[in-house]
Amino acid sequence: MDNAATTLRNVIGLDNQLPHLSDTALIMIDFQNTYTTGVMALEGSEQALDAGSRLLSAARGAGIPVIHVVNDGGVGTPYDIRAEIGAICPQVTPLKGEPVVVKRFPNSFHDTELQEMLRELGVGGDLVLAGFMTHMCVTFTAQGAFNLGYRPTVVAEATATRTLPGPDGKPIPAPVLKSASLTTITDLFGTVAPTVDSLPV
């Protein structure tokens, strides 16, 4: 028996249909070396990077706006964008002309030029999000987009997270945390495409 409650999106009548990629802008969030090695290495980061690379290629092929976001934690941190550890992963390196937004908070819209950049590009509706980490910057950027009136869609296979201790001290496995985070998004903030190929072109 299915005991799942209806989502907030359904309660208030929001559309759950996935957008066509060609009608969106792509936001690539924190695809940094930070998350592939060392203390912040994520489970499934290589698979997510592969999916992110395929998504990026599809976006470029569709001719849609692409914006890269990086988190700057300061000199000497795992998020030092001046060092190799904080650089964007080579699989998803920006092309000339693709802007890079620097942020310092989980929500990529907070205290950045991202919204202004989207306005300048004429983007006012659907956004596609991918990147690291599912439970943190991806989720809070989806929330930030929703709060500003955008319609975000997260590509699940192009995100990754890590196992973390729960409030009771017991570990919450990365796949469980990722699923819960994506469920938070689909409850209200936006839609989730399971794979890159799930997005209609």
Buried (B, 14 or more C-beta within 10 A) or exposed (E): EEEEEEBEBEEEEBEEEBBEBBBBBBBBBBBBBBBBEEEBBBBBBEEBBBBBBBBBEBBEEBEBBBBBBBBBBEEEBBBBBEBEBBBBBEBBEBEEEBBEBBBEBBBBBBEBBBBEBBEEBEBEEBBBBBBBBBBBBBBBBBBBBBEEEBBBBBBBBBBBBBEBEEEEEEEBEBEBBBBBBBEBBBBBBBBBBEEBBBBEE
